Amino acid sequence: MTTTETPVATPPRRAFNWLKIVLVASLALNLLFIGGGLARFFVHGPPERMTGISQMQLIPRKFFSELSGARKAELLKVFKDFGQEFRDGRKAARVEVVNLAAALEAEPYDAAKVKTVIDSFSGRSAHLIATGGQAAHTLIEKLTPDERKLLARHIRQREDGGRRKGEGRPGKD
């Protein structure tokens, strides 16, 4: 008895699937951007920002990250002591902004009223800045010499955006 072997059928060749290539490329690109963002965060930390006009603009937040928990709490109490004054000032400034909108819409238009509102807002803003300066002065008076140097280094680092390699950057001395 002779057996005839049937040739093994080869599966048909699949057409080149462009959709898979595009999806893999998109995934790779997304992972690249996510990795870059994470690397920026872990290498340089979160971006330092200047807070609003009524906040402490002289003391970078990163300064507190290098202090012990107890010392950080002691120094942050300065901010808490000035907190109500900052909140009241911000609230009053928001009222002044609404007053400006009302003065601009008023018929007949009264330029003197607009000037009064703007002057009031400017005076309030100047007071908030002065209060921030008082809070900074109070905090700086409580610092040790080493903490003052650390604060100066963080101020320089924030000012130059960390562009200078090694100079003024914590951990690079």
C-alpha positions in Angstrom: 0.0 0.0 0.0 1.4 3.2 -1.0 0.8 6.3 1.0 0.8 9.5 -0.7 1.9 12.2 1.4 0.1 15.4 1.1 2.2 18.4 1.2 2.0 20.4 4.4 0.1 23.5 3.6 1.9 26.6 4.6 -0.2 29.2 6.2 -0.9 32.2 4.0 1.5 35.0 4.5 -0.1 37.8 6.5 -0.2 41.2 4.9 2.1 43.8 6.5 0.0 45.4 9.3 0.8 49.1 9.4 -1.6 49.7 12.2 0.5 47.6 14.6 3.7 49.5 13.6 2.0 52.8 14.2 0.6 51.7 17.6 4.0 50.4 18.7 5.7 53.7 17.6 3.1 55.7 19.4 3.6 53.7 22.6 7.4 54.1 22.3 7.0 57.9 21.9 4.6 58.2 24.8 7.0 56.2 27.0 9.9 58.4 25.9 8.0 61.6 27.0 6.8 60.1 30.3 10.4 58.9 31.0 11.8 62.3 30.2 9.2 64.0 32.5 9.9 61.5 35.3 13.7 61.9 34.9 13.4 65.7 35.1 11.3 65.4 38.2 13.6 63.0 40.0 16.9 64.6 39.0 15.9 68.3 39.5 12.8 67.9 41.7 9.5 69.6 41.1 9.7 73.0 39.4 10.1 75.8 41.8 7.5 78.5 41.4 7.1 82.0 42.7 3.8 82.2 44.6 1.3 84.9 44.4 1.9 88.5 45.3 0.6 88.0 48.9 2.8 85.0 49.6 6.4 84.6 50.6 8.4 85.1 47.4 11.8 85.3 49.1 11.9 81.9 50.6 12.1 78.9 48.2 10.0 75.9 49.2 13.0 73.6 48.5 14.8 75.2 51.4 12.5 73.5 53.8 13.0 70.0 52.2 16.5 69.8 53.6 15.5 70.6 57.2 14.6 68.1 59.9 11.0 67.6 60.6 11.0 69.5 64.0 13.1 72.4 62.6 10.8 72.6 59.5 7.7 72.8 61.7 9.3 75.5 63.9 10.2 77.7 60.9 6.9 77.1 59.1 5.1 78.4 62.2 6.2 81.8 61.0 4.1 81.4 57.9 1.2 80.2 60.0 1.5 83.3 62.3 1.1 85.6 59.2 -1.5 83.3 57.5 -4.6 85.2 58.6 -3.2 88.5 57.5 -2.3 87.0 54.1 -5.8 85.5 53.7 -7.5 88.7 54.7 -5.4 90.7 52.2 -6.1 88.2 49.4 -9.9 88.4 50.1 -9.9 92.2 50.2 -7.9 92.2 46.9 -10.5 90.0 45.3 -13.3 92.4 46.4 -11.3 95.3 44.9 -11.1 93.4 41.6 -14.9 93.0 41.6 -15.3 96.6 42.5 -13.1 97.5 39.5 -15.4 95.4 37.2 -18.4 97.3 38.6 -16.8 100.7 38.1 -15.9 99.8 34.5 -19.5 98.7 33.7 -21.1 101.7 35.5 -23.2 104.1 33.3 -22.2 106.9 33.2 -18.6 105.9 33.3 -16.7 107.5 36.2 -13.0 107.7 35.7 -12.4 109.0 39.2 -14.1 105.9 40.7 -12.0 103.6 38.5 -8.8 105.4 39.7 -9.9 105.1 43.3 -10.5 101.4 43.0 -7.1 100.8 41.3 -5.3 102.9 43.9 -7.0 101.0 46.7 -6.0 97.7 45.0 -2.4 98.9 44.6 -2.2 100.0 48.2 -3.5 96.7 49.4 -1.0 94.8 47.2 1.8 97.0 48.6 0.7 96.1 52.1 0.7 92.4 51.3 4.2 92.6 49.9 5.3 94.5 53.0 3.7 91.8 55.2 5.6 89.1 53.1 8.8 91.0 53.8 8.1 91.1 57.5 7.4 87.4 57.5 10.7 86.7 55.6 12.6 88.9 58.1 11.1 87.1 61.0 12.0 83.7 59.5 15.5 84.7 58.6 16.1 85.9 62.2 15.4 82.4 63.4 18.0 80.7 61.1 21.3 79.4 62.2 24.4 80.4 60.2 24.4 77.1 58.3 20.6 77.5 57.5 21.2 81.0 56.2 23.9 79.6 53.8 21.5 76.8 52.8 18.8 79.4 52.1 21.1 81.5 50.0 22.1 78.5 48.0 18.4 77.7 47.3 17.7 81.3 46.4 20.5 81.2 43.8 19.4 77.9 42.5 15.8 79.1 42.0 17.1 82.3 40.4 19.2 80.7 37.8 16.8 77.8 37.2 19.5 75.3 38.1 21.4 76.1 34.9 24.8 76.5 36.5 26.4 73.1 36.8 27.5 72.4 40.4 27.7 76.0 41.6 25.0 76.9 44.2 23.2 73.6 43.8 22.6 71.5 46.9 24.7 68.3 47.0 27.1 69.5 44.3 29.6 71.2 46.6 
